[in-house]
Amino acid sequence: MRAKVEETLRRIETHKGVIGTIVVNAEGIPIRTTLDNSTAVQYAGLLRHLSMKARSTVRDIDPQNDLTFLRIRSKKHEILVAPENEFLLVVIQNPSE
């Protein structure tokens, strides 16, 4: 299983425009990243909080529904968040590439 996860992450990281990836555990701590530690910690904490808020909003609208993906686009970056039960997968990319 771990080898499959590593292979998937390597495949994502080779896509054009990908700046970095972060795998965040349930406590909001980055457990694997291609970014420097301080940047990864900042993204991990903020995006964990945002994804929890987004999941809560989706469930408030429809209790039978759940958040499966969150996409944030700014002038500089596009941040893709795939929340799972035990972790978040975060991909940061340059939207112009």
Summary of the structure (lengths in Angstrom):
residues: 97
radius of gyration: 13.6
end to end distance: 31.2
largest distance: 38.1
contacts: 258
relative contact order: 0.20
helix: 38%
strand: 30%
